[in-house]
Amino acid sequence: MTRKPSASRSTWSRRDLLASSLGLGAMGALVPLSAARAQPAWPARPIKLVVPFIPGSAPDALARGLGERLAAALGQPVVIENKAGAGGNIGLDAIAKSPADGYTIGLGTSSLSINPALYRKVPYDPIQDFTPVHLTYAMPHALIVAADSPVRSVADLVRKLQAEPDKHNYASGGNGSGAHLCAELFKSMAKVSAVHVPYRGAPEILTSVMGGSALFGFPTLSTAVPLIKSGRVRALGVTGARRNAALPDVPPVGDTVTGFEVVSWFGIVGPARMPVEATRRIDQEIRKLLADPAFRDKVQADGTEIVGVGLDEFPAYLRRDLQKWKQAVELSGARVD
């Protein structure tokens, strides 16, 4: 006679069969099929890299070079999107308000540290609204005059401006730009005065100085180095703490104006609460890239300096830089409404 299976055995078999059909194992919890499927590894689609400055600018060139190498490392296109305006605030705000899914990142710059002190109001919180991923580069500025200028050193310029207060112009790439802040801090620390003439970008600093409508200016090294090396403008100093490899014969401005040091930094940031998988992967790939001697030599040829402050240290750096620029902007008296 055939034995009838017990109720408990029959119940166990049905449950086991159902669980097995869902791929959960005999004792797995019953969950919807969609939740049980594995999520695709990041990145599974192209990544957008927001640049808060115009195409062809120094930050844009750095972002494109970095994006190209990141795309190769991550196996997905990195698409540059320029969102310029308001000293970088428009692009930074776009980064802060992007979906925090790892597919929109941005080029953070020292504007993120400077603008909260310089502008009466910014549309983002520099700490709460961003994920600092990796601080890649620093860019000193060059203090330049025309090639035929009688001013041949930083000390010469200081003496001339002290003797002729507000008789000379200086050119910048716009209100709130790095060149503007450099000059205002220089004026404050050297105890001199000059008239600010803002332009739309760094190239116009060079043409203004070469044409004689401005006595001096502080363009970024990457913008100025070709014209300095060709003899079309003269570099009096660099704004970093030490001499720069691209201009080894040019002294730091701080050798004359004690304590003067300004660099513009560039790094990758994202919106707050980015996925850990994405932030760590980007951080790791940038570390590998910056360790490549060929890449380092190419980047540093125009005066850019490799920094390489990673995911674990970048937030603390940003906090210190915010405090530094708050004090510097107050000292300079610069303000943008």
Secondary structure, DSSP 4 states (H G I P E B T S, - for coil): -PPPPPHHHHHHHHHHHHHHHTTS-TT-----HHHHSPPPPSPSS-EEEEESS-TTSHHHHHHHHHHHHHHHHHTS-EEEEE---GGGHHHHHHHHTS-SSSSEEEEEETHHHHHHHHBS--SS-TTTTEEEEEEEEEEEBEEEEETT-S--SHHHHHHHHHHSTTSSEEEESSTTSHHHHHHHHHHHHHT---EEEE-SSHHHHHHHHHHTS-SEE--BHHHHHHHHHTTSEEEEEESSSS-BTTBTTSPBGGGTSTT---EEEEEEEEETT--HHHHHHHHHHHHHHHT-HHHHHHHHTTT-EEEEE-TTTHHHHHHHHHHHHHHHHHHHT--B-
